[in-house]
Amino acid sequence: MKLRLQLFEFEDLSWFPAVIRAGMMDYLRFMISALGTYQPIVPLLRDALRETRQAHMLELGAGAGGGTAGVLRRLRATGLPEARVTLTDLYPQPAAWQLLQAHTPGLGYEAAAVDATAVPAALTGFRAIFSAFHHFPPAAAEAILADAVRQRAGIGVFEGAGKHWAELLLACTVLPVAQLLITPFIRPFRLSRLFFTYVLPLIPLFTIWDGCVSILRLYPPGQLLALAHRADPAGTFRWQAGVVRHWWGPEVTYLLGVPHETGR
């Protein structure tokens, strides 16, 4: 499925209730962490960090921090013991991030809102975007990459899915059932999450819509490279894009950009 549709996701809308958005992000974080969604890209990310001589990742569009803790722990256990990460988002979620911070050495966060298209120069590090790049239309996605190029910051874009009709079917069937089963075990515990899952099921309904739209909005590797080359017309970065697969089937789509002279 190569077609990309620029539909809308409810969690992107400024008027969307924060309590529903937080419930959706908590579920996404739980599932990504439990399934180890981003473990297959750890070797790629580790190599990029080494090439840029970085131990610090600046995560943009972090949401509730899904998968970040697992990636960081794996990096620290496989050759980068000094690795650390700072979570940022346009809509910061300090409550969720504090929970991750308490259990994850090397993880911190920026409490102020951070626009991924214009990152403050004081926030340095190798930029990483997990499960969020598809939210941006082409012009904004290109601006994110161009800002990294302008500030000479290496960048990695990772989407925990491939672009397949089977994944759409999964988002409409199996995952909603899983959400109903696991919601009581998601931490931090919130009565509002239970209410809006079982009494007034807005969190599952909006999750189904946003999950399906996320797949339709994914940029496949060829489109990611096209965005990167437009953002870097002078060719000052080395770009690579592709797909890596879990041993049990699911895919992760990725784009990596590293300044040419770094590491020479």
C-alpha positions as CSV (number, residue, x, y, z in Angstrom):
1,M,0.0,0.0,0.0
2,K,1.9,3.1,-1.3
3,L,-0.9,5.6,-1.2
4,R,-0.7,8.2,1.6
5,L,-3.8,10.0,2.6
6,Q,-3.5,13.2,4.6
7,L,-6.6,12.6,6.8
8,F,-6.9,14.0,10.4
9,E,-6.3,12.3,13.7
10,F,-8.3,13.5,16.7
11,E,-5.3,13.7,19.0
12,D,-3.8,16.4,16.7
13,L,-6.7,18.8,17.1
14,S,-6.1,21.6,19.6
15,W,-9.7,21.4,21.0
16,F,-9.5,17.6,21.6
17,P,-10.1,16.9,25.3
18,A,-6.7,16.4,27.1
19,V,-8.1,13.6,29.2
20,I,-9.0,11.5,26.1
21,R,-5.7,12.3,24.4
22,A,-3.8,11.2,27.5
23,G,-5.8,8.0,27.7
24,M,-5.0,7.2,24.1
25,M,-1.3,8.0,24.5
26,D,-1.1,5.9,27.7
27,Y,-2.5,2.9,25.8
28,L,-0.1,3.4,22.9
29,R,2.9,3.7,25.3
30,F,1.8,0.5,27.1
31,M,1.4,-1.5,23.9
32,I,4.6,-0.3,22.3
33,S,6.6,-1.0,25.4
34,A,5.0,-4.4,26.0
35,L,5.5,-5.6,22.4
36,G,9.0,-4.2,22.2
37,T,8.0,-2.5,19.0
38,Y,11.2,-0.5,18.4
39,Q,13.8,-3.1,19.5
40,P,14.7,-4.0,15.9
41,I,16.0,-0.5,15.2
42,V,18.3,-0.4,18.2
43,P,21.4,-1.5,16.2
44,L,20.7,1.2,13.6
45,L,20.2,3.9,16.2
46,R,23.3,2.8,18.1
47,D,25.4,3.1,15.0
48,A,24.0,6.5,14.2
49,L,24.7,7.8,17.7
50,R,28.3,6.5,17.5
51,E,28.8,8.1,14.1
52,T,27.6,11.4,15.4
53,R,29.6,11.0,18.6
54,Q,26.4,11.4,20.6
55,A,25.2,9.7,23.8
56,H,22.2,12.0,24.1
57,M,18.9,11.6,22.2
58,L,16.4,14.4,22.0
59,E,13.0,12.8,21.4
60,L,10.5,15.1,19.5
61,G,6.8,14.5,19.6
62,A,7.3,12.0,22.4
63,G,3.6,11.7,23.4
64,A,3.5,9.5,26.5
65,G,7.0,8.1,25.8
66,G,6.0,4.8,24.3
67,G,8.9,2.5,23.6
68,T,11.5,5.0,24.6
69,A,12.5,3.4,27.9
70,G,13.0,0.0,26.3
71,V,15.1,1.5,23.5
72,L,17.2,3.4,26.0
73,R,17.7,0.4,28.3
74,R,18.8,-1.7,25.2
75,L,21.2,1.0,24.1
76,R,22.8,1.1,27.5
77,A,23.1,-2.7,27.6
78,T,24.6,-3.1,24.2
79,G,27.5,-0.8,23.9
80,L,26.3,2.7,24.9
81,P,26.2,2.6,28.8
82,E,26.2,6.5,28.8
83,A,23.2,6.8,26.6
84,R,20.4,9.2,27.8
85,V,17.3,10.7,26.4
86,T,15.2,13.9,26.9
87,L,11.5,13.7,26.0
88,T,9.8,16.7,24.4
89,D,6.4,17.4,22.9
90,L,4.2,20.2,21.7
91,Y,1.8,18.9,24.3
92,P,4.0,17.8,27.2
93,Q,2.8,15.0,29.4
94,P,4.9,15.3,32.6
95,A,2.8,12.9,34.6
96,A,3.5,10.1,32.2
97,W,7.1,11.1,31.8
98,Q,7.8,11.3,35.5
99,L,6.7,7.7,35.9
100,L,9.1,6.6,33.1
101,Q,11.9,8.7,34.6
102,A,11.5,7.1,38.0
103,H,12.1,3.6,36.5
104,T,14.5,4.5,33.7
105,P,18.1,5.6,34.3
106,G,19.2,8.2,31.8
107,L,15.7,9.4,31.0
108,G,14.6,13.0,31.5
109,Y,12.2,15.5,29.9
110,E,11.6,19.1,29.0
111,A,8.4,20.4,30.6
112,A,8.0,23.3,28.2
113,A,6.3,22.8,24.8
114,V,8.7,22.1,22.0
115,D,7.8,22.6,18.3
116,A,9.6,19.9,16.3
117,T,9.8,22.2,13.3
118,A,11.8,24.8,15.2
119,V,13.7,23.2,18.1
120,P,15.4,25.7,20.4
121,A,19.1,25.7,19.9
122,A,19.7,25.0,23.6
123,L,18.1,21.5,23.2
124,T,20.9,19.6,21.7
125,G,21.4,15.9,20.9
126,F,20.6,13.3,18.2
127,R,17.0,13.9,17.4
128,A,14.6,10.9,17.4
129,I,10.9,10.7,16.5
130,F,9.0,7.6,17.4
131,S,5.4,6.9,16.1
132,A,4.8,10.6,15.4
133,F,6.3,11.6,12.0
134,H,3.1,10.6,10.1
135,H,1.2,13.2,12.0
136,F,2.9,15.9,10.0
137,P,1.8,16.8,6.4
138,P,4.6,17.0,3.9
139,A,5.5,20.6,4.3
140,A,5.8,20.3,8.1
141,A,7.6,16.9,7.9
142,E,10.1,18.5,5.5
143,A,10.5,21.5,7.9
144,I,11.4,19.1,10.8
145,L,14.1,17.5,8.7
146,A,15.3,20.9,7.4
147,D,15.6,22.2,11.0
148,A,17.8,19.2,11.9
149,V,19.9,19.9,8.8
150,R,20.2,23.6,9.6
151,Q,21.3,22.9,13.2
152,R,23.6,20.0,12.1
153,A,21.8,17.6,14.4
154,G,21.6,13.9,13.4
155,I,18.0,12.7,13.2
156,G,16.1,9.4,13.2
157,V,12.5,8.9,12.3
158,F,10.9,5.6,13.3
159,E,7.3,4.4,12.7
160,G,6.2,1.2,14.4
161,A,4.3,-0.2,11.5
162,G,4.4,-1.0,7.8
163,K,2.0,0.2,5.3
164,H,-0.2,-2.9,4.8
165,W,-4.0,-3.5,4.6
166,A,-3.5,-6.3,7.2
167,E,-2.4,-3.7,9.7
168,L,-5.6,-1.7,9.1
169,L,-7.6,-4.9,9.8
170,L,-5.6,-5.4,13.0
171,A,-6.3,-1.8,14.1
172,C,-10.0,-2.4,13.7
173,T,-10.3,-5.8,15.3
174,V,-7.6,-7.3,17.6
175,L,-6.2,-4.1,19.0
176,P,-9.5,-2.7,20.3
177,V,-10.1,-6.0,22.1
178,A,-6.6,-5.8,23.6
179,Q,-7.3,-2.3,24.7
180,L,-10.4,-3.3,26.7
181,L,-8.4,-6.2,28.3
182,I,-5.3,-4.3,29.4
183,T,-6.7,-0.8,30.4
184,P,-7.0,-1.7,34.1
185,F,-3.2,-2.5,34.2
186,I,-2.0,0.7,32.6
187,R,-0.1,3.0,34.9
188,P,-0.3,5.6,36.3
189,F,-3.8,4.5,37.3
190,R,-6.6,7.0,36.4
191,L,-10.3,6.7,37.1
192,S,-10.9,8.9,34.1
193,R,-9.3,6.3,31.9
194,L,-11.6,3.6,33.1
195,F,-14.7,5.8,32.7
196,F,-13.8,6.8,29.2
197,T,-13.0,3.2,28.2
198,Y,-15.9,1.2,29.8
199,V,-18.7,3.6,30.7
200,L,-18.4,6.2,27.9
201,P,-16.0,4.4,25.5
202,L,-14.5,7.5,23.8
203,I,-10.9,6.4,24.2
204,P,-11.3,3.0,22.3
205,L,-13.4,4.7,19.6
206,F,-11.0,7.5,18.9
207,T,-8.1,5.0,19.2
208,I,-9.6,2.9,16.3
209,W,-10.0,6.0,14.1
210,D,-6.6,7.4,14.9
211,G,-4.9,4.0,14.5
212,C,-6.4,3.4,11.1
213,V,-5.6,7.0,9.9
214,S,-2.0,6.6,11.3
215,I,-1.4,3.7,8.9
216,L,-2.9,5.6,5.9
217,R,-0.7,8.6,6.8
218,L,2.6,6.7,7.0
219,Y,5.4,7.8,4.7
220,P,6.9,4.7,3.0
221,P,10.7,4.7,2.7
222,G,10.8,6.2,-0.8
223,Q,8.7,9.2,0.3
224,L,10.8,9.6,3.5
225,L,13.9,9.9,1.3
226,A,12.2,12.3,-1.0
227,L,11.3,14.6,1.9
228,A,14.9,14.3,3.2
229,H,16.5,15.3,-0.1
230,R,14.2,18.3,-0.4
231,A,15.1,19.3,3.2
232,D,18.8,18.9,2.4
233,P,19.2,20.2,-1.2
234,A,23.0,20.7,-0.7
235,G,23.4,17.0,0.3
236,T,25.1,17.8,3.6
237,F,23.7,14.7,5.3
238,R,23.9,11.0,4.5
239,W,20.3,9.6,4.4
240,Q,19.0,6.1,4.5
241,A,15.5,4.7,4.8
242,G,14.0,1.3,4.9
243,V,12.1,-1.3,6.8
244,V,13.2,-3.7,9.5
245,R,11.1,-6.6,10.7
246,H,10.5,-8.3,14.0
247,W,11.2,-12.0,14.0
248,W,7.4,-12.5,14.6
249,G,6.3,-10.4,11.7
250,P,5.6,-6.7,12.4
251,E,7.6,-4.0,10.7
252,V,9.3,-0.7,11.6
253,T,9.8,1.9,8.9
254,Y,12.7,4.2,9.4
255,L,14.7,7.2,8.1
256,L,18.2,8.1,9.4
257,G,20.1,11.3,8.6
258,V,23.7,12.0,9.7
259,P,25.9,15.0,8.8
260,H,28.5,13.9,6.3
261,E,31.6,15.3,8.0
262,T,30.6,13.9,11.5
263,G,32.7,10.9,12.5
264,R,35.3,11.4,9.8
